[in-house]
């Protein structure tokens, strides 16, 4: 039996044996008891031609426990309304994974290693 390595990553193994990482266990959004990987939603957001950066979070919700919200930075000179981004997501994601809000920012915060700083965005949301 192969050794198990617990990295904190979440993923799937396809029929050819390739591992596809879909997120981190500690980054999961739990909406109504369903686990949602934010990286999956980030990928759909990045598919939109106007999006330069995207970061999806679970924010507290009194009914669902957490609700899906996305922070988006547009490409230079791109013009886009939140409704356009939401429609793009709704066409590619099931309703429970589709962000309920899009928050535009000029740029998204990064950690010292250059990764998106989800913690900083969550703190911003709380304020």
C-alpha positions in Angstrom: 0.0 0.0 0.0 1.4 3.4 -0.9 2.4 5.8 1.9 -0.1 8.5 2.8 1.2 12.1 2.9 -1.0 14.6 4.6 -0.2 18.0 3.0 -3.4 19.8 3.7 -4.1 19.9 0.0 -7.4 18.8 -1.5 -7.6 17.2 -4.9 -8.7 14.4 -7.2 -6.9 11.6 -9.1 -8.1 11.2 -12.6 -8.4 7.9 -14.6 -4.8 8.2 -15.8 -3.5 8.6 -12.2 -2.8 12.3 -12.4 -3.4 14.4 -9.3 -5.3 17.6 -9.7 -5.1 19.9 -6.6 -8.3 21.9 -6.1 -7.5 23.7 -2.9 -6.4 23.6 0.7 -8.4 22.0 3.5 -8.1 25.1 5.7 -9.3 27.4 2.9 -12.6 25.5 2.4 -15.8 27.4 2.3 -18.5 25.4 4.1 -21.9 26.6 2.8 -24.9 24.7 4.2 -22.8 21.7 5.0 -21.2 21.5 1.5 -17.5 21.9 1.2 -16.5 24.4 -1.6 -12.9 24.8 -2.8 -12.2 28.5 -3.4 -9.5 27.7 -5.9 -12.1 26.2 -8.2 -14.1 29.4 -8.2 -10.9 31.5 -8.6 -10.1 29.4 -11.8 -13.5 30.2 -13.3 -13.1 33.9 -12.4 -9.6 33.9 -14.1 -11.3 32.6 -17.3 -13.2 35.9 -17.6 -11.3 38.1 -20.2 -11.4 41.2 -18.0 -10.1 39.6 -14.8 -6.5 40.0 -13.8 -6.7 38.5 -10.3 -9.4 36.9 -8.2 -9.7 35.5 -4.7 -12.8 33.8 -3.3 -13.7 33.7 0.4 -16.3 32.3 2.6 -17.9 35.0 4.7 -20.2 34.5 7.7 -23.9 34.0 6.8 -26.7 33.5 9.4 -28.5 31.0 7.2 -25.8 29.0 5.3 -23.0 29.3 7.8 -20.7 30.8 5.1 -21.5 32.5 1.8 -19.3 32.8 -1.3 -17.8 36.2 -2.1 -15.1 37.0 -4.6 -12.6 39.9 -4.7 -11.6 40.8 -8.2 -8.9 43.0 -9.8 -9.5 43.8 -13.4 -6.9 44.0 -16.2 -5.6 47.5 -17.1 -8.2 49.3 -19.2 -10.8 46.6 -18.7 -14.4 47.6 -18.0 -16.8 45.2 -16.4 -19.7 45.3 -14.0 -20.2 42.8 -11.1 -23.3 41.5 -12.9 -21.1 40.4 -15.9 -18.7 38.5 -13.6 -21.6 36.9 -11.8 -23.3 35.8 -15.1 -19.9 34.3 -16.2 -19.7 32.3 -13.0 -23.4 31.2 -13.1 -22.8 29.8 -16.6 -19.9 27.6 -15.4 -20.6 26.8 -11.7 -23.6 25.3 -9.9 -25.6 27.9 -8.0 -24.2 27.0 -4.5 -20.7 27.7 -5.7 -21.5 30.9 -7.6 -20.3 34.0 -5.7 -23.1 36.0 -4.3 -21.1 39.2 -4.4 -18.2 40.5 -6.4 -16.0 43.1 -4.8 -13.7 45.0 -7.2 -10.2 46.2 -6.0 -7.3 47.8 -7.8 -5.1 45.0 -6.7 -5.4 42.1 -4.3 -3.2 41.8 -1.2 -0.2 39.4 -1.3 1.8 37.6 1.4 5.6 38.1 1.6 5.9 35.2 -0.8 3.7 36.8 -3.4 0.6 34.5 -2.8 -2.9 35.9 -2.5 -3.5 36.9 1.1 -6.9 35.4 1.9 -6.5 36.3 5.6 -6.0 40.0 4.8 -9.2 40.0 2.7 -11.1 38.2 5.4 -9.9 40.8 7.9 -11.0 43.6 5.5 -14.4 42.0 5.2 -14.8 42.0 9.0 -14.1 45.7 9.2 
